[in-house]
């Protein structure tokens, strides 16, 4: 077998100095070997995110959102991270087999015009999955074999507990989602390591400066040996809060907010790594672009839309499955409260299971313009559509011929919650409406953080 080229140094890789500091702090538990580091499990959910949330912001009138961490997280245990962000190990971390990772890595290093080529490693991983549209014709396991996904990744995606949610999209869609979230989470965790090293350097320099300023000071009262937990918690303090939960505009709470009178409650699930800078650090405004659905959803054929559900149980299914597919990631259950008077001011339509629902969803899922009889359900004539949620059967909806839509789609194509009730959704259409919606829910959006799995899956060497 031909040898694999050594990973290039990526600007976000840990330096040797970072490595030594993190080893001393016992955040890195074992030096890199075979392209992987052994890391304290505390890195997955830094202590400040569930034990030491800042009280100064808990009653801030400027809060754009409230956040609650659902359970404490043990710092015991360890997991493995790739040493280099561009490497075979990094690609395996995202869900590929070793052989597929080598092939993707080799193609990436051999890409043309490296200096000006805008494609990054994630683009190459996504291209491996999108290699052929025909994959969605295959049995899901066969399709994922062709994509080069590992058995663990396949088992997570095909977990039968979440069939209702999986069938709302194609296997290709969920494979892309799983790999993308895993890669973005890897970058978050790697940045957390770098930030921990930087934070530790600053603290040590401050301690040295204090000793120089007070040369006659007596011996330190600090214990000669700090416990493992104390050392790790000190080194990781506030790292989560430095990322996408700006303290100036977020209040940390121990109980979810009460329902407001004359408001609707809506829900959504998303990985934290996909949210980006969702709260402006300049003025606290909400920028919920990470929650946008691209054209081809149930009710948006050719424009962006923002989908929410009034059913908490539906969002919980999405959240729990995401935590199974991406066990290193923080998964958020997002809820918002919307004034009834605001909703009533929108041009809204309802479309429940019916012949019209079947046909309209079919056109939208194909990205085609619905017939003129549906003009009241299309831009620019509507702001909000409420209706049932579609799921695929054995035949993907986009493969159904138009003349067969009424016979091929039936009530078995509706998503059903664990309590037996049909799932429902709200689609907020067009960019201007989505911006107004973000303004409407500012200060009334709440995030329940589900921390990463205590026992993350192991990826094959």
C-alpha positions in Angstrom: 0.0 0.0 0.0 1.3 3.4 -0.9 2.3 5.6 2.1 0.0 8.5 3.1 1.4 12.0 3.0 2.0 13.5 6.4 -0.6 16.1 7.4 0.3 19.7 6.6 0.4 22.1 9.5 -3.0 23.8 9.6 -3.1 27.3 11.1 -5.5 26.2 13.8 -3.5 23.1 14.8 -2.1 23.2 18.3 1.5 24.3 18.6 4.0 22.3 20.5 3.8 24.9 23.3 0.1 24.5 23.4 0.5 20.8 23.7 2.9 21.0 26.6 0.7 23.4 28.5 -2.4 21.2 28.0 -0.5 18.2 29.1 0.6 20.0 32.3 -3.0 21.0 32.9 -4.2 17.5 32.3 -6.6 18.6 29.6 -4.6 16.6 27.1 -4.1 13.3 28.9 -1.7 11.6 26.5 0.6 12.9 23.8 -0.4 12.4 20.2 0.1 8.9 18.8 -1.0 7.7 15.4 -2.4 11.2 14.7 -4.7 11.2 17.7 -4.7 12.8 21.2 -6.4 11.5 24.4 -8.4 14.4 25.9 -10.2 14.9 29.2 -14.0 14.5 28.8 -14.3 17.9 30.5 -13.5 19.5 27.2 -16.8 18.4 25.8 -18.7 20.6 28.2 -16.5 23.0 30.1 -17.4 23.4 33.8 -18.5 27.0 33.5 -21.3 25.9 31.2 -23.1 24.0 34.0 -21.6 24.8 37.4 -20.5 28.4 37.3 -22.7 30.4 35.0 -22.2 34.1 35.5 -24.8 35.6 37.9 -24.2 39.1 36.6 -26.2 38.3 33.4 -29.0 36.3 35.0 -31.3 39.3 35.5 -30.1 41.5 32.7 -32.8 43.5 31.0 -30.8 43.5 27.9 -30.9 39.7 27.5 -31.7 38.5 24.0 -32.0 34.9 25.1 -32.0 32.7 28.1 -30.0 29.5 28.4 -30.4 26.4 30.6 -27.9 23.5 30.9 -30.1 20.5 31.4 -27.8 18.4 33.6 -24.4 18.4 35.2 -21.6 16.8 33.2 -18.9 14.5 34.7 -15.3 15.4 34.0 -14.3 11.8 34.4 -13.3 9.8 31.4 -11.5 10.6 28.2 -12.0 10.6 24.5 -9.9 10.9 21.4 -9.5 13.8 19.0 -7.4 14.1 15.8 -4.0 15.8 16.2 -4.4 17.7 12.9 -7.5 19.3 11.5 -6.5 18.3 8.0 -5.7 14.6 8.2 -7.0 11.1 7.7 -7.9 11.0 11.4 -10.0 14.2 11.1 -12.0 12.7 8.2 -12.5 9.5 10.2 -13.7 11.5 13.2 -16.5 12.9 10.9 -17.8 9.5 10.2 -15.9 7.9 7.3 -14.1 4.5 7.1 -10.3 4.5 7.2 -10.0 3.6 3.5 -12.5 6.3 2.4 -10.7 8.9 4.7 -7.4 8.1 2.9 -9.0 8.6 -0.5 -10.6 11.9 0.5 -7.5 13.2 2.1 -5.3 12.3 -0.9 -7.7 14.0 -3.3 -7.8 17.1 -1.0 -4.0 17.4 -0.9 -3.8 17.0 -4.7 -6.5 19.6 -5.4 -5.5 22.1 -8.2 -4.3 25.6 -7.6 -4.0 25.1 -3.8 -3.2 28.8 -3.1 -6.4 30.0 -4.7 -8.7 27.0 -4.4 -11.6 28.0 -2.1 -12.6 24.4 -1.4 -11.8 23.2 2.1 -11.7 19.7 3.6 -15.4 19.8 4.5 -16.2 20.5 0.8 -14.3 17.4 -0.2 -16.1 15.2 2.4 -19.5 16.6 1.3 -18.6 15.9 -2.4 -17.8 12.2 -1.5 -21.4 11.9 -0.2 -23.0 13.8 -3.1 -21.0 11.8 -5.7 -24.2 10.6 -7.4 -27.9 11.3 -7.1 -28.8 7.7 -7.7 -27.7 6.8 -4.2 -31.1 7.6 -2.9 -32.5 4.7 -5.0 -30.5 2.2 -3.0 -31.2 0.5 0.3 -30.0 3.1 2.9 -27.2 0.8 4.1 -26.0 0.2 0.6 -26.1 3.9 -0.1 -24.0 4.7 2.9 -21.5 2.0 2.1 -21.0 3.7 -1.3 -20.6 7.0 0.5 -17.8 5.5 2.5 -19.4 6.0 5.9 -18.3 3.9 8.9 -20.5 1.2 10.4 -20.9 3.3 13.6 -22.1 6.3 11.6 -24.5 4.1 9.6 -25.9 2.5 12.8 -26.5 6.0 14.3 -28.3 7.3 11.2 -30.4 4.1 10.9 -31.3 4.0 14.6 -34.9 2.7 14.4 -36.1 4.9 17.3 -35.8 7.9 14.9 -37.3 6.5 11.7 -40.0 9.1 11.8 -37.5 12.0 11.6 -35.0 10.2 9.3 -37.7 9.7 6.7 -38.4 13.5 6.4 -35.3 13.7 4.2 -33.1 11.4 2.1 -30.2 9.4 3.4 -27.9 11.8 1.4 -29.3 14.7 3.4 -28.7 13.1 6.8 -25.3 11.8 5.8 -24.3 15.4 4.9 -25.8 16.8 8.0 -24.0 14.2 10.3 -20.6 14.8 8.6 -21.0 18.6 8.6 -22.0 18.8 12.3 -19.2 16.5 13.2 -16.6 18.5 11.3 -17.8 21.9 12.7 -17.8 20.3 16.2 -14.2 19.1 15.7 -13.2 22.7 14.9 -15.0 24.0 18.0 -13.3 21.5 20.2 -9.9 22.2 18.7 -10.5 25.9 19.2 -11.5 25.2 22.8 -8.1 23.5 23.3 -6.3 26.5 21.9 -8.3 28.9 24.0 -7.6 26.8 27.1 -3.8 26.9 26.4 -4.0 30.7 25.8 -6.0 31.2 29.0 -3.5 29.2 31.0 -0.6 31.2 29.7 -2.2 34.4 30.6 -3.0 33.2 34.2 0.6 32.0 34.7 2.1 35.2 33.4 -0.2 37.2 35.8 0.9 35.0 38.7 4.6 35.5 37.9 4.0 39.3 37.6 2.3 39.3 41.0 5.2 37.5 42.6 7.7 39.9 41.1 5.7 42.9 42.3 5.6 41.4 45.8 9.1 40.0 46.3 8.7 39.8 50.2 5.4 38.0 50.1 5.3 34.9 52.2 4.9 31.3 50.8 1.8 30.7 48.8 -1.2 29.3 50.6 -2.3 27.3 47.6 -2.1 23.5 48.1 1.1 22.0 46.6 -1.0 19.7 44.5 -4.4 20.6 43.1 -6.9 17.9 42.3 -7.4 16.8 38.7 -10.9 18.3 38.7 -9.8 21.6 40.1 -7.0 21.9 37.6 -9.2 21.1 34.6 -12.1 23.3 35.7 -9.7 26.3 36.2 -8.1 25.8 32.8 -11.4 25.4 31.0 -13.4 28.2 32.8 -15.7 30.2 30.6 -14.6 28.7 27.3 -18.2 27.8 26.2 -19.3 31.3 27.0 -16.6 32.8 24.8 -18.1 31.1 21.8 -21.7 31.6 20.8 -23.3 32.6 24.1 -22.2 36.2 24.5 -22.5 37.0 28.2 -23.7 40.6 27.7 -26.9 39.4 26.0 -27.6 36.0 27.5 -29.2 35.2 30.8 -28.4 31.8 32.4 -31.3 30.2 34.2 -32.0 27.1 36.3 -35.6 26.8 35.2 -37.2 27.3 31.7 -39.2 30.5 31.3 -42.9 30.5 32.0 -45.4 30.7 29.1 -46.4 34.3 28.4 -50.1 35.2 28.1 -51.4 35.6 24.5 -48.3 34.0 23.0 -47.6 30.8 20.9 -44.7 28.5 21.9 -42.6 27.2 19.0 -39.7 24.8 19.0 -36.6 23.8 17.0 -33.5 21.6 17.5 -30.0 22.4 16.3 -26.4 21.6 17.0 -24.6 24.5 18.7 -21.8 24.2 16.2 -24.2 25.1 13.4 -25.5 28.3 15.0 -22.5 30.5 14.4 -22.7 34.0 15.8 -26.5 34.0 16.2 -26.5 36.9 18.7 -24.8 40.1 17.5 -22.2 41.2 20.0 -22.7 44.8 18.9 -26.4 45.2 19.9 -27.8 41.8 20.8 -30.0 41.4 17.8 -30.8 37.8 16.7 -29.2 36.4 13.5 -30.9 33.1 13.1 -29.4 32.2 9.7 -28.3 28.8 11.1 -32.0 27.8 11.3 -32.9 28.6 7.7 -34.2 25.8 5.4 -33.1 26.0 1.8 -35.6 25.7 -1.1 -37.1 22.3 -1.5 -38.9 22.0 1.9 -42.5 21.0 2.4 -43.8 24.5 1.8 -41.0 26.5 0.2 -40.2 25.5 -3.4 -37.8 28.2 -4.5 -37.1 30.5 -1.5 -35.5 30.3 1.9 -37.9 29.6 4.9 -37.7 29.3 8.6 -39.5 26.2 10.0 -40.6 25.8 13.6 -43.0 23.3 15.3 -45.6 24.0 18.0 -45.0 20.4 19.1 -42.2 20.1 21.7 -42.2 16.3 21.2 -41.3 16.7 17.5 -38.3 18.9 18.3 -37.2 16.5 21.0 -37.1 13.7 18.5 -34.8 15.8 16.2 -32.6 16.8 19.2 -32.2 13.3 20.6 -31.4 11.8 17.2 -28.8 14.5 16.5 -27.1 13.6 19.8 -26.9 10.0 18.7 -25.5 10.9 15.3 -23.1 13.5 16.6 -22.2 12.5 20.2 -19.4 15.0 20.6 -21.7 17.9 19.9 -23.8 20.1 22.1 -27.4 19.9 20.8 -29.8 22.7 21.5 -33.6 22.6 22.0 -34.6 26.1 21.0 -38.0 27.5 22.0 -39.5 30.9 21.3 -42.6 32.7 22.3 -44.5 34.7 19.6 -47.3 37.2 20.3 -50.7 36.1 19.0 -51.3 39.6 17.7 -48.1 39.4 15.7 -49.1 36.1 14.1 -52.5 37.4 13.3 -50.9 40.3 11.5 -49.3 37.9 9.1 -50.9 36.7 5.9 -51.2 33.1 6.9 -52.5 29.9 5.3 -53.2 26.4 6.6 -52.6 23.3 4.6 -53.4 20.0 6.3 -53.4 16.5 4.9 -55.5 16.5 1.8 -55.3 16.2 -2.0 -54.1 19.8 -2.1 -51.5 19.1 0.6 -50.1 16.1 -1.3 -49.8 18.1 -4.6 -48.4 21.3 -3.1 -45.7 19.4 -1.0 -44.8 17.4 -4.1 -44.2 20.5 -6.1 -42.3 22.2 -3.3 -40.1 19.2 -2.6 -39.1 19.0 -6.3 -38.3 22.8 -6.2 -40.9 23.4 -8.9 -43.4 26.2 -9.2 -46.8 25.0 -8.0 -49.8 25.5 -10.3 -51.6 28.9 -10.3 -54.4 27.6 -8.2 -51.9 27.6 -5.3 -50.9 31.3 -5.8 -52.2 32.2 -2.4 -49.7 29.8 -0.8 -46.8 31.2 -2.7 -44.7 34.4 -2.6 -45.4 37.2 -2.5 -49.0 36.4 -1.3 -48.3 34.6 2.0 -46.0 35.1 5.0 -46.8 31.9 7.1 -48.0 28.4 6.2 -49.1 25.9 8.9 -49.6 22.3 8.1 -48.6 18.6 8.6 -45.0 17.3 8.2 -44.2 15.0 5.3 -42.0 11.9 5.5 -40.9 9.6 2.7 -42.0 6.0 2.3 -40.2 3.4 0.3 -40.2 5.8 -2.7 -38.6 9.2 -2.3 -41.2 11.9 -3.0 -39.1 13.5 -5.8 -39.2 10.2 -7.6 -43.0 10.0 -7.7 -44.5 11.0 -11.1 -47.1 13.8 -11.0 -49.9 11.5 -12.2 -49.2 9.1 -9.3 -49.1 11.7 -6.5 -52.6 11.2 -5.1 -52.3 7.4 -5.1 -48.7 7.2 -3.9 -48.9 9.6 -1.0 -51.2 8.8 1.9 -51.5 9.2 5.7 -48.5 6.9 6.3 -46.5 9.8 4.8 -47.3 12.0 7.9 -44.8 12.4 10.7 -46.3 11.1 13.9 -45.0 11.9 17.4 -44.4 9.2 20.1 -47.8 10.0 21.6 -49.5 9.1 18.3 -50.4 12.7 17.3 -49.5 14.0 13.9 -46.6 16.5 13.9 -47.3 20.0 12.7 -45.0 22.8 11.4 -45.0 26.5 10.8 -43.1 27.8 7.7 -42.1 31.5 7.8 -41.5 32.6 4.2 -39.1 35.1 2.7 -36.1 36.9 4.1 -38.0 40.1 5.2 -40.5 38.0 7.3 -37.7 36.0 8.8 -35.9 39.2 9.9 -39.1 40.5 11.4 -39.6 37.2 13.2 -36.1 37.3 14.7 -36.9 40.8 16.0 -40.3 39.6 17.4 -38.7 36.8 19.5 -35.7 38.7 20.8 -35.8 38.4 24.6 -38.3 35.5 24.3 -36.1 32.8 22.9 -34.8 30.1 25.2 -32.1 27.5 24.7 -32.0 24.1 26.5 -28.5 22.7 26.1 -28.2 18.9 25.8 -24.6 18.3 26.6 -22.5 15.7 24.6 -22.8 12.1 25.3 -20.9 11.0 28.4 -19.7 7.9 26.5 -19.0 9.1 22.9 -18.7 6.6 20.2 -15.2 5.4 19.4 -14.0 5.8 15.9 -12.0 3.1 14.3 -8.3 3.4 13.7 
